[in-house]
Amino acid sequence: MDRNLALTRLAALLREVMDDESLIIDETSSVQQLEGWDSIAQVSIIAATETEFGLKIRLEELPSTYHVKGLLDIITARATK
């Protein structure tokens, strides 16, 4: 999947999960930078990412899901939708 398209879709997903349309999200965004990205939101982000992109995030990939870049790496490598 094209990385720019994946970022656009992922950013929309993050805004929806965190219920904040004003969030500015790019590849450098991470849990430390985005207010509302806590452990509860993380579970929702992973579930929504798996559904939106048709993939399963592996246990060993979980640490990289706390960063937009890590999520994009997973999505661009394995997305089926």
Secondary structure by P-SEA (a helix, b strand, c coil): ccaaaaaaaaaaaaaaaaccccccccccccccccccccaaaaaaaaaaaaaacccccccccccccccaaaaaaaaaacccc
